[in-house]
Amino acid sequence: MLHLYWGDGKGKTTAAMGLALRALGHGRRVVILQFLKDGSSGEIEMLRRCGAVVYACPNAKFTWLMTDAERAEARRTNTRTLQTILQGSFDLLVLDEATAGLDPVVRGELLDLFLEFIQDERHSIVMSSHITADLEQIADSIAYLHNGQLLFQENKDDLLQEYGVLHCGEDVLPSLPAGLVVFTRRGAYGCESLVRERRTVQELLPEAVCDAARLDDIMRFYSGRDAQ
């Protein structure tokens, strides 16, 4: 199974490391790769003492603070390390901010290796990231954390079937039952809203367009709602 802890702000790494500690407590073999950190944060030493194998980024800083040369070197190193890890034996792989530090040239190959690895139901991968590109194609469950709060944790397929992006005039929204509209963005030519129970909304508003929401859509609307 591939779990994705996703969102901006705090909480993703904390949740991922908590799951790693639980796995270690059950005798599982755990490997952790931190793509933007140097392995010196407080929880890492304790996880190592409990038996986790931890790899860290050679230029530990956010990608937007790196030079082009540092970013390229970090991606090469992280990609080589991950390729080595995937040749080993373990039960749980934790990838902390993985998509921020992978070489885009071999990204597709690595995602294919992830899918192959998790075909064995005894194996799991946990990813913490604020970037969703590609991940919605392979994740099994998704937890969205925003400003340190868990807003939802759901099966990916259920999540993508549940939410929609509704395009309509603002005067139509009051006709929907309470709780279906998560957040509305208003513009000069109408508005778009993130809605729950997409099929119900389509039945109630057959003239309106309600597209299936992608992960980026859900994150964008939830972030907009909480910024108010």
PARO-561970 format. One record per residue: x, y, z of N, C-alpha, C in turn; residue in one letter; residue number from 0. Coordinates in steps of 0.001 Angstrom, whole numbers, padded with zeros to 6 digits, always signed. Layout:
{node {X Y Z} {X Y Z} {X Y Z} 'A' NUM}
...
END
This chain:
{node {+000840 -001190 +000000} {+000000 +000000 +000000} {+000876 +001240 +000000} 'M' 0}
{node {+000451 +002280 -000726} {+001170 +003545 -000730} {+000294 +004602 -000076} 'L' 1}
{node {+000783 +005159 +001033} {+000076 +006208 +001764} {+000714 +007549 +001407} 'H' 2}
{node {-000102 +008554 +001185} {+000404 +009898 +000900} {-000069 +010856 +001975} 'L' 3}
{node {+000891 +011433 +002726} {+000601 +012529 +003642} {+000905 +013803 +002878} 'Y' 4}
{node {-000127 +014602 +002657} {-000033 +015646 +001646} {-000606 +016947 +002186} 'W' 5}
{node {-000034 +018071 +001771} {-000529 +019379 +002190} {+000622 +020345 +002386} 'G' 6}
{node {+000262 +021586 +002739} {+001294 +022578 +003015} {+001386 +022793 +004517} 'D' 7}
{node {+002507 +023328 +004958} {+002665 +023582 +006386} {+003099 +022342 +007152} 'G' 8}
{node {+002816 +022342 +008443} {+003347 +021327 +009353} {+002476 +020072 +009390} 'K' 9}
{node {+003106 +018984 +009875} {+002347 +017784 +010205} {+002650 +016568 +009364} 'G' 10}
{node {+003125 +016755 +008127} {+003316 +015604 +007243} {+004428 +014687 +007743} 'K' 11}
{node {+005595 +015266 +008026} {+006715 +014452 +008498} {+006400 +013832 +009848} 'T' 12}
{node {+005759 +014591 +010726} {+005390 +014076 +012050} {+004519 +012829 +011918} 'T' 13}
{node {+003526 +012888 +011036} {+002644 +011739 +010841} {+003407 +010556 +010255} 'A' 14}
{node {+004277 +010830 +009279} {+005023 +009748 +008643} {+005977 +009068 +009623} 'A' 15}
{node {+006667 +009860 +010436} {+007602 +009275 +011400} {+006864 +008522 +012510} 'M' 16}
{node {+005685 +008994 +012849} {+004884 +008255 +013831} {+004508 +006879 +013316} 'G' 17}
{node {+004153 +006796 +012046} {+003829 +005500 +011460} {+005065 +004612 +011391} 'L' 18}
{node {+006224 +005214 +011103} {+007474 +004445 +011079} {+007769 +003855 +012451} 'A' 19}
{node {+007583 +004653 +013501} {+007833 +004168 +014858} {+006887 +003031 +015218} 'L' 20}
{node {+005638 +003156 +014815} {+004685 +002079 +015087} {+005100 +000797 +014376} 'R' 21}
{node {+005551 +000932 +013121} {+005994 -000246 +012375} {+007196 -000907 +013051} 'A' 22}
{node {+008140 -000089 +013520} {+009307 -000634 +014228} {+008880 -001383 +015481} 'L' 23}
{node {+007876 -000843 +016169} {+007376 -001497 +017376} {+006761 -002854 +017107} 'G' 24}
{node {+006329 -003076 +015862} {+005764 -004369 +015476} {+006792 -005252 +014779} 'H' 25}
{node {+008063 -004864 +014879} {+009117 -005702 +014331} {+009308 -005579 +012833} 'G' 26}
{node {+008782 -004527 +012218} {+008924 -004351 +010782} {+010271 -003695 +010455} 'R' 27}
{node {+010765 -003963 +009268} {+012008 -003361 +008787} {+011665 -002035 +008103} 'R' 28}
{node {+012243 -000947 +008599} {+011879 +000391 +008142} {+013090 +001100 +007546} 'V' 29}
{node {+012921 +001692 +006380} {+013932 +002527 +005750} {+013328 +003908 +005521} 'V' 30}
{node {+014094 +004960 +005852} {+013629 +006336 +005710} {+014609 +007096 +004825} 'I' 31}
{node {+014061 +007813 +003849} {+014875 +008691 +003009} {+014300 +010096 +003101} 'L' 32}
{node {+015107 +011022 +003637} {+014694 +012425 +003749} {+015348 +013212 +002614} 'Q' 33}
{node {+014521 +013789 +001756} {+015030 +014428 +000557} {+015500 +015862 +000787} 'F' 34}
{node {+014960 +016547 +001755} {+015321 +017945 +001979} {+015846 +018196 +003385} 'L' 35}
{node {+016254 +017154 +004084} {+016724 +017300 +005469} {+018011 +016518 +005645} 'K' 36}
{node {+018784 +016933 +006644} {+020114 +016334 +006807} {+020151 +015189 +007806} 'D' 37}
{node {+019006 +014760 +008305} {+018968 +013630 +009228} {+019285 +013984 +010662} 'G' 38}
{node {+019348 +015278 +010992} {+019721 +015677 +012349} {+018525 +016052 +013221} 'S' 39}
{node {+017295 +016005 +012684} {+016136 +016359 +013499} {+015956 +015353 +014629} 'S' 40}
{node {+015316 +015791 +015697} {+015313 +015045 +016944} {+014805 +013627 +016866} 'G' 41}
{node {+013790 +013389 +016028} {+013191 +012055 +016001} {+014078 +011038 +015288} 'E' 42}
{node {+015019 +011496 +014450} {+015790 +010575 +013626} {+016702 +009689 +014467} 'I' 43}
{node {+017384 +010271 +015454} {+018276 +009474 +016302} {+017493 +008382 +017030} 'E' 44}
{node {+016306 +008712 +017518} {+015504 +007712 +018211} {+015044 +006613 +017249} 'M' 45}
{node {+014661 +006989 +016046} {+014252 +005984 +015063} {+015416 +005065 +014710} 'L' 46}
{node {+016619 +005650 +014611} {+017795 +004815 +014345} {+018034 +003839 +015496} 'R' 47}
{node {+017890 +004327 +016720} {+018072 +003442 +017880} {+017066 +002298 +017868} 'R' 48}
{node {+015886 +002559 +017314} {+014843 +001530 +017264} {+015015 +000594 +016072} 'C' 49}
{node {+016020 +000870 +015222} {+016316 -000046 +014133} {+016067 +000469 +012738} 'G' 50}
{node {+015595 +001698 +012598} {+015354 +002241 +011259} {+016680 +002567 +010579} 'A' 51}
{node {+016721 +002380 +009280} {+017851 +002811 +008464} {+017451 +004142 +007833} 'V' 52}
{node {+018274 +005190 +008064} {+017904 +006535 +007638} {+018945 +007092 +006678} 'V' 53}
{node {+018485 +007607 +005552} {+019316 +008313 +004591} {+018841 +009761 +004533} 'Y' 54}
{node {+019784 +010684 +004302} {+019429 +012102 +004308} {+020010 +012805 +003086} 'A' 55}
{node {+019539 +014014 +002861} {+019943 +014819 +001712} {+021321 +015430 +001940} 'C' 56}
{node {+022203 +015433 +000942} {+023539 +016004 +001132} {+023544 +017532 +001265} 'P' 57}
{node {+022616 +018224 +000608} {+022527 +019685 +000714} {+021199 +020013 +001368} 'N' 58}
{node {+021115 +019868 +002657} {+019829 +019929 +003355} {+019311 +021349 +003458} 'A' 59}
{node {+018475 +021716 +002504} {+017761 +022981 +002540} {+016634 +022923 +001530} 'K' 60}
{node {+015695 +023849 +001658} {+014590 +023861 +000712} {+015106 +024092 -000702} 'F' 61}
{node {+014423 +023496 -001686} {+014914 +023557 -003061} {+015014 +024992 -003569} 'T' 62}
{node {+014104 +025872 -003118} {+014159 +027246 -003626} {+015318 +028042 -003034} 'W' 63}
{node {+016009 +027471 -002030} {+017196 +028100 -001468} {+018482 +027534 -002069} 'L' 64}
{node {+018352 +026492 -002875} {+019524 +025871 -003491} {+019894 +026586 -004784} 'M' 65}
{node {+021170 +026539 -005109} {+021598 +026957 -006445} {+021204 +025861 -007428} 'T' 66}
{node {+021267 +026157 -008707} {+020951 +025144 -009712} {+021876 +023938 -009572} 'D' 67}
{node {+023140 +024199 -009285} {+024108 +023107 -009145} {+023781 +022251 -007918} 'A' 68}
{node {+023426 +022896 -006804} {+023073 +022153 -005589} {+021813 +021326 -005809} 'E' 69}
{node {+020841 +021905 -006496} {+019588 +021187 -006752} {+019843 +019955 -007628} 'R' 70}
{node {+020673 +020114 -008639} {+020976 +018991 -009525} {+021715 +017888 -008776} 'A' 71}
{node {+022675 +018289 -007931} {+023436 +017295 -007166} {+022541 +016562 -006178} 'E' 72}
{node {+021656 +017305 -005506} {+020743 +016672 -004552} {+019848 +015665 -005253} 'A' 73}
{node {+019338 +016018 -006423} {+018465 +015103 -007157} {+019210 +013850 -007585} 'R' 74}
{node {+020452 +014033 -008075} {+021245 +012858 -008489} {+021499 +011944 -007296} 'R' 75}
{node {+021908 +012550 -006180} {+022221 +011750 -004993} {+020987 +011037 -004461} 'T' 76}
{node {+019879 +011774 -004348} {+018650 +011170 -003832} {+018161 +010047 -004733} 'N' 77}
{node {+018255 +010247 -006029} {+017791 +009222 -006965} {+018655 +007973 -006874} 'T' 78}
{node {+019979 +008154 -006809} {+020874 +006995 -006668} {+020590 +006260 -005365} 'R' 79}
{node {+020402 +007021 -004284} {+020126 +006402 -002995} {+018837 +005598 -003042} 'T' 80}
{node {+017803 +006172 -003641} {+016521 +005477 -003716} {+016630 +004218 -004561} 'L' 81}
{node {+017372 +004282 -005660} {+017558 +003092 -006488} {+018266 +001992 -005704} 'Q' 82}
{node {+019235 +002377 -004860} {+019926 +001403 -004016} {+018983 +000813 -002982} 'T' 83}
{node {+018179 +001676 -002352} {+017228 +001224 -001331} {+016267 +000188 -001907} 'I' 84}
{node {+015769 +000443 -003113} {+014759 -000435 -003711} {+015322 -001800 -004086} 'L' 85}
{node {+016632 -001948 -004053} {+017242 -003250 -004288} {+017382 -004047 -002991} 'Q' 86}
{node {+017106 -003388 -001860} {+017252 -004035 -000569} {+015974 -004697 -000102} 'G' 87}
{node {+015945 -005039 +001184} {+014819 -005765 +001777} {+014283 -004971 +002963} 'S' 88}
{node {+013021 -004644 +002923} {+012389 -003891 +004009} {+010878 -004038 +003888} 'F' 89}
{node {+010170 -003608 +004923} {+008713 -003697 +004938} {+008049 -002345 +004709} 'D' 90}
{node {+008663 -001289 +005243} {+008088 +000057 +005132} {+009167 +001025 +004657} 'L' 91}
{node {+008843 +001778 +003618} {+009737 +002810 +003101} {+009072 +004160 +003304} 'L' 92}
{node {+009752 +005055 +004012} {+009244 +006406 +004246} {+010047 +007371 +003388} 'V' 93}
{node {+009365 +008110 +002523} {+009996 +009087 +001634} {+009499 +010468 +002037} 'L' 94}
{node {+010369 +011230 +002684} {+009993 +012532 +003233} {+010272 +013625 +002209} 'D' 95}
{node {+009226 +014282 +001717} {+009303 +015294 +000645} {+009964 +014720 -000605} 'E' 96}
{node {+009498 +013535 -000992} {+010156 +012800 -002066} {+010102 +013509 -003407} 'A' 97}
{node {+008936 +013981 -003806} {+008815 +014503 -005163} {+009589 +015794 -005365} 'T' 98}
{node {+010015 +016433 -004281} {+010804 +017657 -004416} {+012248 +017364 -004782} 'A' 99}
{node {+012675 +016099 -004667} {+014095 +015830 -004846} {+014423 +014659 -005739} 'G' 100}
{node {+013517 +014308 -006660} {+013798 +013207 -007575} {+014243 +013733 -008930} 'L' 101}
{node {+015156 +013019 -009550} {+015582 +013346 -010897} {+014401 +013111 -011841} 'D' 102}
{node {+013918 +014145 -012529} {+012748 +013970 -013392} {+012962 +012991 -014526} 'P' 103}
{node {+014231 +012759 -014913} {+014519 +011853 -016021} {+014128 +010418 -015662} 'V' 104}
{node {+014346 +010019 -014398} {+014057 +008632 -013999} {+012843 +008559 -013079} 'V' 105}
{node {+012135 +009649 -012933} {+010970 +009690 -012036} {+009950 +008610 -012388} 'R' 106}
{node {+009637 +008493 -013683} {+008652 +007498 -014107} {+009090 +006088 -013764} 'G' 107}
{node {+010382 +005794 -013952} {+010896 +004467 -013635} {+010742 +004170 -012147} 'E' 108}
{node {+011026 +005169 -011310} {+010939 +004963 -009867} {+009496 +004746 -009435} 'L' 109}
{node {+008570 +005491 -010030} {+007162 +005285 -009696} {+006719 +003879 -010086} 'L' 110}
{node {+007225 +003365 -011205} {+006911 +001997 -011609} {+007474 +000998 -010596} 'D' 111}
{node {+008675 +001277 -010080} {+009262 +000406 -009058} {+008437 +000430 -007777} 'L' 112}
{node {+007913 +001623 -007428} {+007040 +001711 -006247} {+005829 +000801 -006426} 'F' 113}
{node {+005210 +000885 -007593} {+004017 +000082 -007843} {+004329 -001408 -007770} 'L' 114}
{node {+005484 -001787 -008296} {+005882 -003197 -008246} {+006110 -003635 -006805} 'E' 115}
{node {+006748 -002780 -006014} {+007065 -003113 -004634} {+005802 -003327 -003808} 'F' 116}
{node {+004796 -002477 -003989} {+003598 -002558 -003135} {+002590 -003587 -003633} 'I' 117}
{node {+002915 -004312 -004723} {+002040 -005411 -005113} {+002013 -006492 -004030} 'Q' 118}
{node {+003118 -006610 -003294} {+003164 -007496 -002137} {+002460 -006776 -000987} 'D' 119}
{node {+001365 -007307 -000502} {+000552 -006634 +000514} {+001283 -006451 +001833} 'E' 120}
{node {+002422 -007126 +001999} {+003202 -006937 +003229} {+004054 -005679 +003169} 'R' 121}
{node {+004163 -005077 +002000} {+005015 -003907 +001803} {+004189 -002629 +001777} 'H' 122}
{node {+004746 -001554 +002332} {+004082 -000254 +002305} {+005102 +000842 +002038} 'S' 123}
{node {+004640 +001901 +001372} {+005433 +003110 +001181} {+004639 +004281 +001732} 'I' 124}
{node {+005305 +005128 +002502} {+004686 +006353 +003011} {+005415 +007526 +002387} 'V' 125}
{node {+004678 +008428 +001762} {+005252 +009645 +001196} {+004671 +010855 +001902} 'M' 126}
{node {+005528 +011785 +002277} {+005058 +013086 +002746} {+005475 +014103 +001703} 'S' 127}
{node {+004535 +014894 +001237} {+004845 +015832 +000160} {+003790 +016912 +000082} 'S' 128}
{node {+004170 +018076 -000464} {+003196 +019107 -000801} {+002976 +019169 -002300} 'H' 129}
{node {+003609 +018240 -003036} {+003475 +018178 -004493} {+002700 +016918 -004844} 'I' 130}
{node {+001669 +017052 -005680} {+000803 +015916 -005942} {+000989 +015308 -007332} 'T' 131}
{node {+001780 +015919 -008183} {+001926 +015423 -009549} {+002344 +013956 -009540} 'A' 132}
{node {+001661 +013139 -010315} {+001899 +011702 -010468} {+001399 +010878 -009290} 'D' 133}
{node {+001434 +011437 -008064} {+001185 +010607 -006892} {-000253 +010128 -006821} 'L' 134}
{node {-001185 +010917 -007342} {-002574 +010470 -007283} {-002792 +009252 -008172} 'E' 135}
{node {-001843 +008968 -009059} {-001967 +007792 -009910} {-001606 +006515 -009166} 'Q' 136}
{node {-000798 +006617 -008106} {-000306 +005399 -007468} {-000670 +005292 -005992} 'I' 137}
{node {-001126 +006373 -005365} {-001438 +006322 -003936} {-002690 +005496 -003685} 'A' 138}
{node {-002709 +004791 -002558} {-003899 +004049 -002129} {-004735 +004858 -001151} 'D' 139}
{node {-004065 +005538 -000215} {-004783 +006368 +000744} {-004077 +007714 +000858} 'S' 140}
{node {-004856 +008748 +001158} {-004331 +010105 +001198} {-004809 +010792 +002472} 'I' 141}
{node {-003860 +011358 +003201} {-004181 +012188 +004359} {-003761 +013607 +004032} 'A' 142}
{node {-004681 +014551 +004191} {-004384 +015951 +003886} {-004232 +016726 +005178} 'Y' 143}
{node {-003027 +017284 +005380} {-002731 +018080 +006568} {-002516 +019520 +006142} 'L' 144}
{node {-003167 +020441 +006840} {-003047 +021864 +006526} {-002842 +022629 +007822} 'H' 145}
{node {-001712 +023357 +007892} {-001369 +024106 +009110} {-001392 +023218 +010352} 'N' 146}
{node {-000893 +021996 +010191} {-000773 +021090 +011325} {-002038 +020349 +011686} 'G' 147}
{node {-003132 +020555 +010953} {-004387 +019881 +011256} {-004717 +018870 +010166} 'Q' 148}
{node {-005211 +017718 +010594} {-005635 +016687 +009654} {-007053 +017021 +009192} 'L' 149}
{node {-007197 +017390 +007908} {-008510 +017753 +007388} {-009278 +016535 +006893} 'L' 150}
{node {-008578 +015556 +006351} {-009243 +014301 +006007} {-008197 +013229 +005753} 'F' 151}
{node {-008614 +011984 +005874} {-007787 +010833 +005515} {-008726 +009821 +004896} 'Q' 152}
{node {-008549 +009586 +003597} {-009507 +008762 +002876} {-008807 +007899 +001835} 'E' 153}
{node {-009496 +006849 +001442} {-009064 +006069 +000293} {-009031 +006978 -000933} 'N' 154}
{node {-007965 +006892 -001734} {-007807 +007821 -002849} {-008956 +007742 -003839} 'K' 155}
{node {-009359 +006526 -004207} {-010413 +006400 -005204} {-011727 +006983 -004693} 'D' 156}
{node {-012033 +006753 -003417} {-013249 +007324 -002833} {-013170 +008844 -002825} 'D' 157}
{node {-011980 +009356 -002513} {-011791 +010806 -002436} {-012027 +011465 -003791} 'L' 158}
{node {-011451 +010893 -004844} {-011571 +011499 -006162} {-012976 +011343 -006740} 'L' 159}
{node {-013706 +010319 -006309} {-015089 +010174 -006738} {-016018 +011104 -005964} 'Q' 160}
{node {-015647 +011426 -004735} {-016499 +012223 -003846} {-016529 +013701 -004226} 'E' 161}
{node {-015362 +014270 -004540} {-015263 +015718 -004722} {-015404 +016119 -006190} 'Y' 162}
{node {-015969 +017319 -006387} {-016084 +017876 -007718} {-015839 +019371 -007686} 'G' 163}
{node {-015573 +019943 -008861} {-015441 +021395 -009001} {-016651 +021873 -009800} 'V' 164}
{node {-017499 +022635 -009151} {-018753 +023104 -009731} {-018568 +024495 -010338} 'L' 165}
{node {-018979 +024652 -011593} {-018912 +025938 -012285} {-020349 +026429 -012497} 'H' 166}
{node {-020690 +027539 -011866} {-022057 +028040 -011974} {-022112 +029478 -011484} 'C' 167}
{node {-023276 +030093 -011633} {-023485 +031408 -011065} {-023659 +031320 -009559} 'G' 168}
{node {-023249 +032358 -008867} {-023317 +032331 -007409} {-024749 +032227 -006900} 'E' 169}
{node {-025715 +032712 -007683} {-027109 +032682 -007256} {-027654 +031261 -007163} 'D' 170}
{node {-026953 +030292 -007777} {-027409 +028899 -007763} {-027010 +028180 -006474} 'V' 171}
{node {-025924 +028595 -005854} {-025361 +027863 -004716} {-026317 +027695 -003541} 'L' 172}
{node {-027146 +028706 -003189} {-028046 +028525 -002046} {-029054 +027388 -002208} 'P' 173}
{node {-029237 +026907 -003428} {-030181 +025817 -003640} {-029610 +024461 -003238} 'S' 174}
{node {-028302 +024401 -002996} {-027674 +023143 -002599} {-027821 +022925 -001096} 'L' 175}
{node {-028001 +021668 -000665} {-028084 +021384 +000769} {-026825 +021827 +001507} 'P' 176}
{node {-026994 +022194 +002765} {-025872 +022636 +003585} {-024821 +021531 +003678} 'A' 177}
{node {-023561 +021939 +003629} {-022460 +020995 +003789} {-021867 +020479 +002499} 'G' 178}
{node {-022555 +020690 +001370} {-022010 +020181 +000112} {-020931 +021090 -000458} 'L' 179}
{node {-021039 +022396 -000241} {-020062 +023341 -000776} {-018944 +023551 +000248} 'V' 180}
{node {-017720 +023204 -000124} {-016576 +023366 +000772} {-016072 +024806 +000744} 'V' 181}
{node {-015857 +025328 -000467} {-015341 +026686 -000608} {-015619 +027164 -002026} 'F' 182}
{node {-015877 +028467 -002163} {-016194 +029056 -003458} {-015192 +030148 -003797} 'T' 183}
{node {-014703 +030091 -005014} {-013851 +031160 -005554} {-014686 +031973 -006545} 'R' 184}
{node {-014716 +033274 -006325} {-015542 +034155 -007144} {-014683 +034918 -008142} 'R' 185}
{node {-015226 +035086 -009358} {-014532 +035828 -010397} {-015499 +036712 -011153} 'G' 186}
{node {-014969 +037415 -012141} {-015792 +038359 -012895} {-016857 +037652 -013726} 'A' 187}
{node {-016630 +036382 -014065} {-017550 +035682 -014958} {-018260 +034523 -014259} 'Y' 188}
{node {-018387 +034593 -012962} {-019062 +033536 -012226} {-018196 +033031 -011090} 'G' 189}
{node {-018436 +031813 -010700} {-017660 +031265 -009582} {-017458 +029772 -009793} 'C' 190}
{node {-016494 +029246 -009071} {-016260 +027808 -009050} {-016154 +027376 -007607} 'E' 191}
{node {-016730 +026226 -007304} {-016810 +025756 -005927} {-016344 +024314 -005835} 'S' 192}
{node {-015620 +024014 -004769} {-015322 +022619 -004445} {-016527 +022063 -003706} 'L' 193}
{node {-017054 +020944 -004194} {-018258 +020364 -003591} {-018020 +018903 -003225} 'V' 194}
{node {-018708 +018462 -002196} {-018755 +017049 -001856} {-019939 +016408 -002575} 'R' 195}
{node {-019942 +015079 -002604} {-021049 +014326 -003219} {-021326 +014836 -004636} 'E' 196}
{node {-020303 +014710 -005466} {-020358 +015270 -006819} {-021576 +014779 -007606} 'R' 197}
{node {-021898 +013498 -007501} {-023027 +012976 -008270} {-024349 +013568 -007801} 'R' 198}
{node {-024477 +013799 -006494} {-025686 +014434 -005967} {-025825 +015845 -006508} 'T' 199}
{node {-024708 +016574 -006538} {-024724 +017939 -007059} {-025122 +017944 -008522} 'V' 200}
{node {-024616 +016989 -009292} {-024958 +016918 -010713} {-026451 +016653 -010908} 'Q' 201}
{node {-027030 +015843 -010028} {-028464 +015565 -010127} {-029290 +016792 -009752} 'E' 202}
{node {-028812 +017548 -008737} {-029555 +018723 -008294} {-029414 +019888 -009257} 'L' 203}
{node {-028263 +019968 -009940} {-028007 +021081 -010867} {-027600 +020516 -012230} 'L' 204}
{node {-028533 +019918 -012952} {-028177 +019259 -014220} {-027675 +020217 -015290} 'P' 205}
{node {-027991 +021504 -015168} {-027551 +022470 -016172} {-026127 +022968 -015919} 'E' 206}
{node {-025630 +022754 -014716} {-024297 +023249 -014343} {-023236 +022210 -014699} 'A' 207}
{node {-022015 +022672 -014807} {-020874 +021784 -015069} {-020203 +021470 -013740} 'V' 208}
{node {-020069 +020185 -013445} {-019389 +019768 -012207} {-018342 +018727 -012580} 'C' 209}
{node {-017103 +019170 -012712} {-016008 +018287 -013107} {-015477 +017507 -011910} 'D' 210}
{node {-014915 +016355 -012189} {-014227 +015603 -011133} {-013036 +016419 -010641} 'A' 211}
{node {-012848 +016471 -009331} {-011744 +017238 -008750} {-010478 +016397 -008722} 'A' 212}
{node {-009356 +017030 -009022} {-008051 +016406 -008840} {-007515 +016766 -007461} 'R' 213}
{node {-006449 +016100 -007060} {-005870 +016398 -005749} {-005455 +017856 -005634} 'L' 214}
{node {-004864 +018390 -006704} {-004454 +019796 -006676} {-005650 +020718 -006471} 'D' 215}
{node {-006791 +020377 -007072} {-007995 +021177 -006883} {-008433 +021167 -005423} 'D' 216}
{node {-008459 +019977 -004832} {-008911 +019849 -003449} {-008006 +020642 -002517} 'I' 217}
{node {-006696 +020524 -002734} {-005741 +021257 -001900} {-005909 +022764 -002075} 'M' 218}
{node {-006091 +023204 -003314} {-006219 +024637 -003606} {-007455 +025233 -002921} 'R' 219}
{node {-008559 +024541 -002977} {-009786 +025071 -002384} {-009747 +025037 -000868} 'F' 220}
{node {-009243 +023935 -000302} {-009149 +023862 +001158} {-008206 +024936 +001686} 'Y' 221}
{node {-007093 +025167 +000994} {-006153 +026193 +001430} {-006792 +027573 +001356} 'S' 222}
{node {-007584 +027827 +000309} {-008273 +029089 +000180} {-009298 +029299 +001271} 'G' 223}
{node {-010005 +028223 +001632} {-011010 +028335 +002680} {-010383 +028683 +004017} 'R' 224}
{node {-009285 +028013 +004347} {-008669 +028230 +005654} {-007891 +029518 +005743} 'D' 225}
{node {-007579 +030134 +004580} {-006872 +031421 +004594} {-007800 +032558 +004955} 'A' 226}
{node {-009096 +032327 +004892} {-010047 +033396 +005195} {-010182 +033615 +006698} 'Q' 227}
END
